[in-house]
């Protein structure tokens, strides 16, 4: 039971919520178990985390599923949970929620009956560096490990952010949000990614069209490209580009 609670504790990302810190937990659930896994999370654990949100343990909770198979299932799985925290102090208190009996309010089964098998493959604590726009149900997430992380982040904030603001405002591409987040734990040479950018879309078709047509190519002023040092900061480019689709999201009221 303790192992189950510890595992679920780290089941955490709601891409696009305006929270300063997030915990992402990636699961690789076998295809024949996926439907039952998601059913329990939606029926029981979303209620459990709504109780936690109401008591101030976290800001929001969400569950996403990848669109199709990914390029890196051993590390990024096919399911990702997201929990948002408004501060490191709130995040640091996350264990307390799992010993609070009030979390079971409105749930008519035991915590053992709620439990899913442990298919976890990775957990990341990330910090918001930049975020614009609103919530979306479909996200393209670009994972990277640039040689110069600070340079990469600063260029995105100062050079690329205005471009994405314009695309969101135009409404022509279905883009609803954009942001940059950096990993604060775990770190080291074996870390899968130290940063990711995300593009939130109004539909899966808009996300696929953006990937197919590279719509940025036709919307970037040549002077912006001349200023860019992104190939110097991140010569290998993004390691994984994955589409995530919302299954369930729980927000504070």
C-alpha positions as CSV (number, residue, x, y, z in Angstrom):
1,X,0.0,0.0,0.0
2,X,2.8,2.4,0.9
3,X,4.5,1.6,-2.4
4,X,1.2,2.2,-4.3
5,X,0.8,5.6,-2.6
6,X,4.4,6.6,-3.3
7,X,4.0,5.6,-7.0
8,X,0.7,7.6,-7.4
9,X,2.2,10.5,-5.6
10,X,4.6,11.1,-8.5
11,X,2.0,10.7,-11.1
12,X,2.1,14.4,-12.2
13,X,1.9,17.7,-15.6
14,X,-0.7,19.9,-16.8
15,X,0.9,21.5,-19.8
16,X,-0.3,25.1,-20.2
17,X,-1.5,25.9,-16.7
18,X,0.0,29.1,-15.2
19,X,1.8,27.4,-12.4
20,X,5.5,28.0,-11.5
21,X,6.4,24.4,-11.0
22,X,5.2,21.1,-12.3
23,X,5.9,17.5,-11.6
24,X,5.6,15.2,-14.7
25,X,5.4,11.5,-14.3
26,X,5.6,9.3,-17.4
27,X,4.0,5.8,-17.6
28,X,4.4,3.1,-20.3
29,X,1.2,1.2,-19.9
30,X,0.8,-2.0,-22.0
31,X,-1.8,-1.6,-24.7
32,X,-4.1,-4.3,-23.3
33,X,-4.1,-2.5,-19.9
34,X,-4.5,1.0,-21.1
35,X,-8.3,1.3,-21.0
36,X,-8.6,0.0,-17.5
37,X,-5.7,2.1,-16.3
38,X,-7.2,5.3,-17.7
39,X,-10.7,4.3,-16.3
40,X,-9.4,4.1,-12.7
41,X,-7.5,7.4,-13.0
42,X,-10.5,9.3,-14.3
43,X,-13.1,7.7,-12.0
44,X,-11.1,7.7,-8.7
45,X,-7.8,9.6,-8.9
46,X,-9.2,12.7,-10.5
47,X,-11.6,13.0,-7.5
48,X,-8.8,12.3,-5.1
49,X,-6.7,15.1,-6.6
50,X,-9.6,17.5,-6.7
51,X,-9.9,17.0,-3.0
52,X,-6.2,17.8,-2.8
53,X,-6.6,21.0,-4.9
54,X,-9.5,22.1,-2.6
55,X,-7.3,21.8,0.4
56,X,-4.4,23.6,-1.2
57,X,-2.0,20.7,-1.7
58,X,-1.6,21.5,-5.4
59,X,-2.9,23.8,-8.1
60,X,-4.2,21.4,-10.7
61,X,-3.9,17.8,-12.0
62,X,-4.2,16.4,-15.5
63,X,-3.8,13.2,-17.4
64,X,-2.6,13.1,-21.1
65,X,-2.1,10.2,-23.5
66,X,0.3,10.2,-26.4
67,X,-1.0,10.2,-30.0
68,X,0.1,6.9,-31.3
69,X,3.4,5.3,-30.4
70,X,6.3,7.6,-29.4
71,X,10.0,7.5,-30.4
72,X,11.1,7.0,-26.8
73,X,8.6,4.9,-24.9
74,X,11.1,3.6,-22.4
75,X,11.6,7.1,-21.0
76,X,8.5,9.1,-22.1
77,X,5.9,6.3,-22.1
78,X,2.4,6.7,-23.5
79,X,0.8,8.3,-20.5
80,X,1.9,11.5,-18.6
81,X,0.4,12.9,-15.5
82,X,0.8,16.5,-14.5
83,X,0.6,18.3,-11.2
84,X,1.0,22.0,-10.9
85,X,2.4,23.8,-7.8
86,X,2.4,27.5,-7.2
87,X,5.7,27.4,-5.3
88,X,8.5,25.0,-4.2
89,X,7.0,25.2,-0.7
90,X,3.7,23.8,-1.9
91,X,5.5,21.2,-3.9
92,X,7.7,20.2,-0.9
93,X,4.5,19.5,1.0
94,X,3.1,17.1,-1.6
95,X,3.7,14.0,0.5
96,X,1.3,15.3,3.2
97,X,-1.7,14.9,0.8
98,X,-1.3,11.1,0.7
99,X,-1.7,10.8,4.5
100,X,-4.7,13.0,4.7
101,X,-8.0,11.0,5.1
102,X,-10.0,13.9,3.6
103,X,-8.6,12.9,0.1
104,X,-11.0,9.9,0.0
105,X,-14.0,12.2,0.2
106,X,-16.5,11.2,-2.5
107,X,-14.7,7.9,-3.3
108,X,-16.6,4.7,-2.5
109,X,-13.7,2.2,-2.8
110,X,-10.5,1.6,-0.8
111,X,-7.2,3.1,-1.9
112,X,-6.0,-0.4,-2.7
113,X,-8.9,-0.9,-5.1
114,X,-8.1,2.4,-6.7
115,X,-4.5,1.5,-7.3
116,X,-3.1,0.8,-10.8
117,X,0.0,-1.3,-11.5
118,X,3.3,0.5,-11.4
119,X,4.2,1.2,-15.1
120,X,6.3,4.3,-14.3
121,X,9.3,5.0,-16.5
122,X,10.3,8.5,-15.4
123,X,9.6,11.6,-13.2
124,X,10.7,15.2,-13.8
125,X,10.3,18.3,-11.7
126,X,10.2,21.3,-14.1
127,X,10.1,25.1,-13.8
128,X,8.2,27.5,-15.9
129,X,10.5,29.8,-17.8
130,X,7.9,31.4,-20.2
131,X,4.2,30.7,-20.9
132,X,1.7,32.5,-23.0
133,X,-1.9,31.8,-24.1
134,X,-4.5,29.6,-22.5
135,X,-5.4,26.0,-22.1
136,X,-5.5,23.5,-24.9
137,X,-6.5,19.9,-25.3
138,X,-3.7,18.9,-27.8
139,X,0.0,19.7,-27.3
140,X,3.1,19.3,-29.4
141,X,6.0,18.9,-26.9
142,X,9.5,19.3,-28.1
143,X,12.1,17.7,-25.8
144,X,15.7,18.8,-25.9
145,X,19.1,18.8,-24.2
146,X,20.9,21.9,-25.5
147,X,24.6,22.4,-25.0
148,X,23.9,25.9,-23.8
149,X,20.6,25.7,-21.8
150,X,20.7,29.4,-20.7
151,X,21.2,30.6,-24.2
152,X,18.5,28.4,-25.5
153,X,16.0,29.7,-22.9
154,X,16.9,33.3,-23.3
155,X,16.6,33.2,-27.1
156,X,13.2,31.6,-26.8
157,X,12.0,34.2,-24.4
158,X,13.4,37.2,-26.2
159,X,13.4,36.3,-29.9
160,X,10.8,33.6,-30.4
161,X,8.1,34.5,-27.9
162,X,6.9,37.6,-29.9
163,X,6.5,35.3,-33.0
164,X,4.3,32.9,-31.1
165,X,2.3,35.7,-29.6
166,X,1.5,36.9,-33.1
167,X,0.5,33.4,-34.2
168,X,-1.8,33.0,-31.2
169,X,-3.4,36.4,-31.8
170,X,-3.9,35.7,-35.5
171,X,-6.0,32.6,-34.9
172,X,-5.0,31.2,-38.3
173,X,-3.0,28.2,-37.2
174,X,-5.1,26.9,-34.3
175,X,-2.2,27.7,-31.9
176,X,-3.6,28.6,-28.4
177,X,-0.5,28.5,-26.2
178,X,3.2,28.3,-26.1
179,X,5.9,28.0,-23.4
180,X,9.3,26.8,-22.2
181,X,10.0,24.7,-19.1
182,X,13.4,23.6,-17.8
183,X,14.2,20.5,-15.7
184,X,15.3,21.1,-12.1
185,X,15.3,17.4,-11.2
186,X,16.7,14.9,-12.1
187,X,19.9,16.3,-13.7
188,X,23.1,14.7,-15.0
189,X,24.5,13.2,-18.2
190,X,21.8,10.5,-18.3
191,X,18.9,12.9,-18.0
192,X,16.6,12.4,-21.0
193,X,15.8,16.2,-21.4
194,X,16.8,19.4,-19.7
195,X,14.2,21.6,-21.4
196,X,11.0,21.3,-23.5
197,X,9.0,23.8,-25.4
198,X,5.3,23.2,-26.0
199,X,2.7,24.4,-28.5
200,X,-1.0,24.0,-27.5
201,X,-3.5,23.6,-30.4
202,X,-7.3,23.8,-30.7
203,X,-7.4,20.3,-32.4
204,X,-5.3,17.4,-33.3
205,X,-5.6,18.3,-37.0
206,X,-4.1,21.7,-36.4
207,X,-1.2,20.1,-34.5
208,X,-0.5,17.6,-37.3
209,X,-0.8,20.3,-40.0
210,X,1.8,22.4,-38.1
211,X,4.2,19.5,-38.1
212,X,3.5,18.6,-41.7
213,X,3.9,22.1,-43.1
214,X,6.4,23.6,-40.7
215,X,4.2,26.7,-40.6
216,X,6.9,28.7,-38.8
217,X,9.0,28.7,-42.0
218,X,6.5,31.1,-43.6
219,X,6.0,33.3,-40.6
220,X,9.5,34.1,-39.5
221,X,11.0,37.4,-40.5
222,X,14.5,36.9,-42.1
223,X,15.9,39.3,-39.6
224,X,14.8,37.0,-36.8
225,X,16.7,34.1,-38.3
226,X,19.8,36.2,-38.7
227,X,19.7,36.9,-34.9
228,X,19.1,33.3,-34.0
229,X,21.9,31.3,-32.4
230,X,19.7,28.3,-31.7
231,X,21.8,25.9,-33.8
232,X,24.8,27.0,-31.7
233,X,23.0,26.5,-28.4
234,X,21.3,23.2,-29.5
235,X,23.3,21.7,-32.4
236,X,21.5,18.4,-32.2
237,X,18.0,19.8,-32.2
238,X,15.0,18.3,-30.4
239,X,15.5,14.7,-29.3
240,X,11.7,13.9,-29.3
241,X,8.7,15.7,-30.6
242,X,5.5,14.1,-29.2
243,X,1.8,15.0,-29.4
244,X,-0.1,14.7,-26.1
245,X,-3.9,14.7,-26.0
246,X,-5.9,15.6,-22.9
247,X,-7.8,12.8,-21.1
248,X,-8.8,14.5,-17.9
249,X,-8.0,17.9,-16.3
250,X,-8.9,19.0,-12.8
251,X,-8.6,22.7,-11.9
252,X,-9.3,24.8,-8.8
253,X,-12.7,26.4,-8.7
